[in-house]
Structures are given as C-alpha cells and as structure tokens.
Amino acid sequence: MILKVTLERIYQKPQASGFRVLVDRVWPRGISKVNAALDLWAKTIAPSTELRKWFGHDPEKYPEFKKRYLAELAANPDLPDFIKALKQHEQEPVIMLYGAKDETHNQAVVLSELLKTK
C-alpha cells in the first residue's frame, strides 16, 4: 500500500483536499461536525483513554507512549478494517487529523509511521 498521508491539526484551516480522517478518540472541543468535513472518524484506532491520560502530551513520555500505542494497535481488532478503508483512497491524499497542539509528539505521527510499513 502506498498512501499519500499528510497530518493536519483539526484546528487549522485545511491545507489540502483528500480523504479526511480524525484519529482522536475524543471529539475536538469547539469544532462542529459540519465544519470538520470528515470522511471517517477512527476513534477506535486512537490511543485508549488510559494511555492518552497517562501520556498527557508530555514530550518526555513520547518514546514510551509510542511503544505502548503500537502495542495497542497490534492488538486492535479494528486495525485491519481501518487499513482497508484507507486503501480504498490510495488515489487521493489521506489527511490524518488530530487535536493535539504538539505536531511532532502525537498519535497521528505514530499511526502514519505504522502505515508506511503496512
């Protein structure tokens, strides 16, 4: 699978058109579902509530967060269907949306890296 995956913070103005996927478990505060213009909300692919709260977007915890999140993904029964849904959009950019302020230490980064190996 060769996907053209880009990452965008959902609070920013959309940079490109494509298949828009929210990869947060919790709906982003202050964003209307109409304005989000999502094609898919992959909340079951997002980190568990426990992992998300433990991480707290602390950059120092990111390496351990990444390890734990990849373990969650490996055990997640929804991952194959998620990948299958993305494969149906190989011809257009896949835009993974997230709410975190930190653009380099979040679940979308981990997920996009994982997809490059699938």
C-alpha positions, 0 to 999 in steps of 0.5 A: 500500500502506498498512501499519500498521508499528510497530518493536519491539526483539526484546528487549522484551516485545511491545507489540502483536499483528500480523504479526511480522517480524525484519529482522536478518540475524543471529539475536538472541543469547539469544532462542529461536525459540519465544519470538520468535513470528515470522511471517517472518524477512527476513534477506535484506532486512537490511543485508549483513554488510559494511555492518552491520560497517562501520556498527557502530551508530555514530550518526555513520555513520547518514546514510551507512549509510542511503544505502548500505542503500537502495542495497542494497535497490534492488538486492535481488532479494528486495525485491519478494517481501518487499513482497508478503508484507507486503501480504498483512497490510495488515489487521493491524499489521506489527511490524518487529523488530530487535536493535539497542539504538539505536531511532532509528539502525537498519535497521528505521527505514530499511526502514519509511521505504522502505515508506511510499513503496512 
